[in-house]
Amino acid sequence: MPVKPRKIPMRMCVGCREMKPKKELLRVVRSPEGEVSLDATGKKAGRGAYCCYQAECLGRALKQGQLSRQLEVQLTPEVEQSLRDTMQQLLSQENHL
């Protein structure tokens, strides 16, 4: 009996709207308490949206309001800046590896 190939979960980036494998995307999560943060592990509880590991995609998602629509929460400028800063930290860590 032939072995079936494993199904790769696909998700859409909220910035560029491209379908990509889930492992290639960064999850943005709204916790049950209403806190919005980046989830590099993809395991945090709460409502999630996915974004490419690119600052441009996150910026586009924030500018167009896609992220707040997907997370069903109004993002404050402080939260948006926090997300941008965290994305920059993740990108700089990735470049140093």
N, CA, C and O atoms as a DFTB+ gen file, in Angstrom:
388 C
 N C O
     1  1       0.845      -1.177       0.000
     2  2       0.000       0.000       0.000
     3  2       0.895       1.247       0.000
     4  3       1.733       1.402       0.889
     5  1       0.728       2.135      -0.984
     6  2       1.591       3.325      -1.064
     7  2       1.311       4.301       0.086
     8  3       0.185       4.429       0.568
     9  1       2.374       4.973       0.496
    10  2       2.263       5.961       1.567
    11  2       1.735       7.264       0.980
    12  3       2.244       7.756      -0.027
    13  1       0.706       7.818       1.623
    14  2       0.144       9.085       1.171
    15  2       1.083      10.222       1.561
    16  3       1.634      10.220       2.662
    17  1       1.268      11.192       0.668
    18  2       2.071      12.350       1.058
    19  2       1.303      13.175       2.100
    20  3       0.082      13.311       2.035
    21  1       2.051      13.714       3.052
    22  2       1.413      14.515       4.099
    23  2       0.842      15.796       3.520
    24  3       1.458      16.441       2.672
    25  1      -0.332      16.149       3.987
    26  2      -0.966      17.391       3.563
    27  2      -0.284      18.552       4.286
    28  3      -0.123      18.522       5.506
    29  1       0.109      19.561       3.538
    30  2       0.771      20.735       4.113
    31  2      -0.292      21.812       4.322
    32  3      -0.919      22.250       3.357
    33  1      -0.507      22.253       5.589
    34  2      -1.510      23.288       5.823
    35  2      -1.098      24.609       5.176
    36  3       0.034      25.064       5.341
    37  1      -2.012      25.209       4.453
    38  2      -1.752      26.479       3.768
    39  2      -2.538      27.588       4.460
    40  3      -3.652      27.368       4.936
    41  1      -1.950      28.775       4.510
    42  2      -2.605      29.944       5.087
    43  2      -2.347      31.141       4.169
    44  3      -1.380      31.153       3.407
    45  1      -3.223      32.148       4.251
    46  2      -3.073      33.342       3.433
    47  2      -2.458      34.472       4.249
    48  3      -2.883      34.745       5.371
    49  1      -1.458      35.120       3.676
    50  2      -0.848      36.288       4.306
    51  2      -1.840      37.444       4.230
    52  3      -2.407      37.705       3.169
    53  1      -2.057      38.146       5.361
    54  2      -3.003      39.257       5.366
    55  2      -2.445      40.481       4.653
    56  3      -3.202      41.389       4.310
    57  1      -1.122      40.524       4.421
    58  2      -0.518      41.663       3.740
    59  2      -0.531      41.517       2.235
    60  3      -1.096      42.351       1.528
    61  1       0.099      40.442       1.734
    62  2       0.234      40.269       0.281
    63  2      -0.846      39.354      -0.301
    64  3      -0.949      39.225      -1.521
    65  1      -1.651      38.720       0.553
    66  2      -2.769      37.860       0.147
    67  2      -2.319      36.614      -0.620
    68  3      -3.098      36.059      -1.395
    69  1      -1.086      36.168      -0.422
    70  2      -0.590      34.953      -1.072
    71  2      -0.781      33.762      -0.149
    72  3      -0.614      33.869       1.066
    73  1      -1.134      32.624      -0.739
    74  2      -1.249      31.382       0.010
    75  2       0.154      30.781       0.143
    76  3       0.864      30.612      -0.848
    77  1       0.539      30.464       1.377
    78  2       1.851      29.895       1.640
    79  2       1.711      28.816       2.705
    80  3       0.729      28.798       3.448
    81  1       2.690      27.913       2.783
    82  2       2.652      26.919       3.857
    83  2       2.658      27.614       5.223
    84  3       3.349      28.612       5.423
    85  1       1.889      27.075       6.136
    86  2       1.724      27.665       7.463
    87  2       3.054      27.918       8.170
    88  3       3.201      28.925       8.862
    89  1       4.021      27.021       8.006
    90  2       5.313      27.150       8.691
    91  2       6.140      28.313       8.168
    92  3       7.062      28.763       8.848
    93  1       5.832      28.809       6.974
    94  2       6.584      29.932       6.402
    95  2       6.018      31.279       6.831
    96  3       6.585      32.318       6.492
    97  1       4.914      31.284       7.567
    98  2       4.253      32.522       7.960
    99  2       4.368      32.751       9.462
   100  3       4.568      31.818      10.239
   101  1       4.237      34.012       9.848
   102  2       4.261      34.424      11.241
   103  2       2.829      34.668      11.686
   104  3       2.059      35.316      10.976
   105  1       2.470      34.161      12.840
   106  2       1.100      34.310      13.334
   107  2       0.993      35.542      14.218
   108  3       1.821      35.757      15.103
   109  1      -0.024      36.342      13.972
   110  2      -0.368      37.467      14.841
   111  2      -1.610      37.006      15.583
   112  3      -2.577      36.566      14.961
   113  1      -1.593      37.102      16.911
   114  2      -2.678      36.535      17.707
   115  2      -3.304      37.572      18.624
   116  3      -2.618      38.420      19.195
   117  1      -4.637      37.483      18.755
   118  2      -5.362      38.266      19.759
   119  2      -5.758      37.279      20.846
   120  3      -6.546      36.363      20.615
   121  1      -5.202      37.477      22.031
   122  2      -5.460      36.557      23.140
   123  2      -6.905      36.734      23.629
   124  3      -7.550      37.731      23.306
   125  1      -7.410      35.771      24.405
   126  2      -8.767      35.913      24.952
   127  2      -8.935      37.176      25.808
   128  3     -10.049      37.670      25.980
   129  1      -7.822      37.692      26.344
   130  2      -7.878      38.931      27.137
   131  2      -7.897      40.178      26.253
   132  3      -8.106      41.283      26.754
   133  1      -7.683      40.015      24.948
   134  2      -7.717      41.135      24.016
   135  2      -6.348      41.683      23.654
   136  3      -6.261      42.668      22.921
   137  1      -5.268      41.071      24.148
   138  2      -3.910      41.542      23.864
   139  2      -3.462      41.013      22.502
   140  3      -3.632      39.829      22.211
   141  1      -2.895      41.880      21.673
   142  2      -2.428      41.499      20.340
   143  2      -0.909      41.395      20.363
   144  3      -0.224      42.294      20.851
   145  1      -0.380      40.275      19.825
   146  2       1.071      40.087      19.801
   147  2       1.454      39.161      18.654
   148  3       0.609      38.470      18.086
   149  1       2.753      39.161      18.322
   150  2       3.271      38.231      17.322
   151  2       3.567      36.906      18.014
   152  3       4.101      36.882      19.123
   153  1       3.223      35.824      17.364
   154  2       3.393      34.495      17.925
   155  2       4.308      33.692      17.008
   156  3       3.845      33.091      16.038
   157  1       5.600      33.679      17.312
   158  2       6.569      32.981      16.470
   159  2       6.375      31.468      16.529
   160  3       6.713      30.767      15.575
   161  1       5.834      30.954      17.642
   162  2       5.656      29.507      17.778
   163  2       4.391      29.015      17.085
   164  3       4.319      27.854      16.683
   165  1       3.386      29.889      16.941
   166  2       2.120      29.487      16.333
   167  2       1.244      28.686      17.277
   168  3       0.285      28.053      16.834
   169  1       1.548      28.696      18.561
   170  2       0.834      27.861      19.528
   171  2      -0.015      28.641      20.531
   172  3      -0.783      28.035      21.278
   173  1       0.102      29.966      20.567
   174  2      -0.644      30.741      21.560
   175  2      -2.144      30.606      21.333
   176  3      -2.606      30.461      20.202
   177  1      -2.890      30.655      22.424
   178  2      -4.343      30.572      22.342
   179  2      -4.905      31.915      21.886
   180  3      -4.396      32.969      22.265
   181  1      -5.939      31.871      21.087
   182  2      -6.606      33.090      20.658
   183  2      -6.838      33.104      19.160
   184  3      -6.485      32.166      18.445
   185  1      -7.439      34.189      18.705
   186  2      -7.751      34.350      17.288
   187  2      -6.497      34.788      16.549
   188  3      -5.814      35.716      16.983
   189  1      -6.191      34.142      15.454
   190  2      -4.950      34.424      14.762
   191  2      -5.127      34.852      13.320
   192  3      -6.142      34.569      12.684
   193  1      -4.116      35.540      12.824
   194  2      -3.996      35.914      11.415
   195  2      -2.537      35.680      11.051
   196  3      -1.667      35.713      11.921
   197  1      -2.267      35.447       9.785
   198  2      -0.917      35.093       9.353
   199  2      -0.327      36.162       8.449
   200  3      -1.027      36.787       7.652
   201  1       0.991      36.359       8.596
   202  2       1.707      37.372       7.822
   203  2       3.075      36.814       7.441
   204  3       3.678      36.056       8.200
   205  1       3.560      37.196       6.258
   206  2       4.894      36.783       5.823
   207  2       5.951      37.364       6.767
   208  3       5.696      38.330       7.485
   209  1       7.123      36.766       6.750
   210  2       8.254      37.300       7.518
   211  2       8.867      38.468       6.760
   212  3      10.061      38.458       6.460
   213  1       8.056      39.473       6.451
   214  2       8.523      40.672       5.754
   215  2       7.843      41.876       6.380
   216  3       6.631      41.879       6.593
   217  1       8.635      42.896       6.672
   218  2       8.083      44.099       7.285
   219  2       7.065      44.771       6.354
   220  3       6.113      45.395       6.823
   221  1       7.266      44.644       5.030
   222  2       6.354      45.275       4.066
   223  2       4.953      44.663       4.165
   224  3       3.951      45.375       4.099
   225  1       4.892      43.344       4.322
   226  2       3.586      42.678       4.413
   227  2       2.854      43.094       5.686
   228  3       1.650      43.348       5.654
   229  1       3.573      43.164       6.803
   230  2       2.945      43.596       8.050
   231  2       2.479      45.046       7.932
   232  3       1.376      45.383       8.364
   233  1       3.319      45.906       7.346
   234  2       2.942      47.313       7.152
   235  2       1.709      47.459       6.289
   236  3       0.827      48.259       6.600
   237  1       1.635      46.695       5.203
   238  2       0.476      46.743       4.312
   239  2      -0.788      46.259       5.031
   240  3      -1.858      46.846       4.875
   241  1      -0.659      45.192       5.815
   242  2      -1.808      44.652       6.556
   243  2      -2.322      45.662       7.578
   244  3      -3.529      45.786       7.782
   245  1      -1.406      46.380       8.215
   246  2      -1.815      47.397       9.189
   247  2      -2.432      48.595       8.492
   248  3      -3.459      49.110       8.937
   249  1      -1.820      49.046       7.407
   250  2      -2.293      50.225       6.679
   251  2      -3.688      50.007       6.093
   252  3      -4.538      50.896       6.153
   253  1      -3.921      48.816       5.524
   254  2      -5.211      48.535       4.896
   255  2      -6.280      48.091       5.894
   256  3      -7.440      47.916       5.521
   257  1      -5.902      47.910       7.150
   258  2      -6.868      47.494       8.158
   259  2      -7.203      46.011       8.125
   260  3      -8.137      45.567       8.793
   261  1      -6.438      45.240       7.344
   262  2      -6.701      43.802       7.232
   263  2      -6.455      43.082       8.560
   264  3      -7.197      42.171       8.926
   265  1      -5.424      43.492       9.266
   266  2      -5.082      42.809      10.505
   267  2      -6.157      43.025      11.567
   268  3      -6.560      42.076      12.240
   269  1      -6.618      44.251      11.723
   270  2      -7.663      44.507      12.720
   271  2      -8.970      43.824      12.324
   272  3      -9.728      43.394      13.194
   273  1      -9.242      43.719      11.034
   274  2     -10.454      43.035      10.570
   275  2     -10.371      41.539      10.867
   276  3     -11.337      40.947      11.347
   277  1      -9.224      40.929      10.584
   278  2      -9.056      39.494      10.825
   279  2      -9.087      39.152      12.316
   280  3      -9.635      38.123      12.712
   281  1      -8.499      40.016      13.132
   282  2      -8.442      39.754      14.570
   283  2      -9.696      40.241      15.296
   284  3      -9.870      39.979      16.486
   285  1     -10.557      40.941      14.584
   286  2     -11.808      41.467      15.133
   287  2     -11.560      42.349      16.356
   288  3     -12.230      42.221      17.380
   289  1     -10.577      43.251      16.223
   290  2     -10.246      44.172      17.296
   291  2      -9.690      45.453      16.665
   292  3      -9.046      45.396      15.618
   293  1      -9.933      46.597      17.290
   294  2      -9.381      47.861      16.812
   295  2      -7.976      48.023      17.363
   296  3      -7.785      48.069      18.579
   297  1      -6.987      48.110      16.475
   298  2      -5.593      48.231      16.903
   299  2      -5.242      49.692      17.168
   300  3      -5.512      50.566      16.345
   301  1      -4.638      49.942      18.326
   302  2      -4.199      51.295      18.664
   303  2      -2.840      51.546      18.008
   304  3      -2.136      50.593      17.671
   305  1      -2.460      52.817      17.821
   306  2      -1.138      53.112      17.250
   307  2       0.010      52.510      18.063
   308  3       1.032      52.127      17.494
   309  1      -0.148      52.419      19.399
   310  2       0.891      51.831      20.242
   311  2       1.061      50.343      19.933
   312  3       2.185      49.847      19.858
   313  1      -0.055      49.634      19.754
   314  2      -0.001      48.211      19.439
   315  2       0.613      48.005      18.056
   316  3       1.425      47.100      17.865
   317  1       0.228      48.844      17.091
   318  2       0.790      48.739      15.739
   319  2       2.303      48.931      15.774
   320  3       3.039      48.186      15.125
   321  1       2.773      49.927      16.530
   322  2       4.213      50.173      16.622
   323  2       4.913      49.016      17.325
   324  3       6.022      48.638      16.948
   325  1       4.279      48.463      18.329
   326  2       4.841      47.308      19.029
   327  2       4.991      46.115      18.084
   328  3       6.003      45.416      18.127
   329  1       3.991      45.880      17.232
   330  2       4.066      44.794      16.259
   331  2       5.205      45.029      15.271
   332  3       5.941      44.102      14.932
   333  1       5.347      46.281      14.807
   334  2       6.431      46.604      13.875
   335  2       7.798      46.379      14.517
   336  3       8.704      45.820      13.900
   337  1       7.929      46.829      15.780
   338  2       9.201      46.669      16.491
   339  2       9.541      45.189      16.683
   340  3      10.684      44.778      16.481
   341  1       8.545      44.397      17.072
   342  2       8.772      42.968      17.271
   343  2       9.155      42.292      15.961
   344  3      10.017      41.413      15.943
   345  1       8.517      42.699      14.863
   346  2       8.848      42.141      13.545
   347  2      10.299      42.467      13.196
   348  3      11.026      41.604      12.704
   349  1      10.721      43.697      13.447
   350  2      12.105      44.080      13.166
   351  2      13.084      43.247      13.991
   352  3      14.127      42.833      13.486
   353  1      12.748      42.998      15.267
   354  2      13.611      42.181      16.117
   355  2      13.705      40.756      15.573
   356  3      14.792      40.180      15.524
   357  1      12.574      40.190      15.168
   358  2      12.578      38.833      14.621
   359  2      13.391      38.758      13.336
   360  3      14.135      37.801      13.122
   361  1      13.250      39.769      12.481
   362  2      14.001      39.782      11.226
   363  2      15.493      39.935      11.478
   364  3      16.298      39.298      10.799
   365  1      15.880      40.770      12.444
   366  2      17.302      40.942      12.725
   367  2      17.888      39.679      13.351
   368  3      19.040      39.339      13.080
   369  1      17.117      38.979      14.180
   370  2      17.586      37.709      14.759
   371  2      17.765      36.673      13.654
   372  3      18.739      35.921      13.662
   373  1      16.836      36.629      12.706
   374  2      16.896      35.666      11.614
   375  2      18.110      35.921      10.729
   376  3      18.732      34.980      10.238
   377  1      18.448      37.201      10.525
   378  2      19.594      37.551       9.681
   379  2      20.914      37.213      10.364
   380  3      21.912      36.972       9.684
   381  1      20.939      37.192      11.691
   382  2      22.173      36.902      12.420
   383  2      22.447      35.408      12.527
   384  3      23.555      35.011      12.888
   385  1      21.466      34.580      12.222
   386  2      21.667      33.118      12.342
   387  2      22.461      32.550      11.204
   388  3      22.709      31.345      11.165
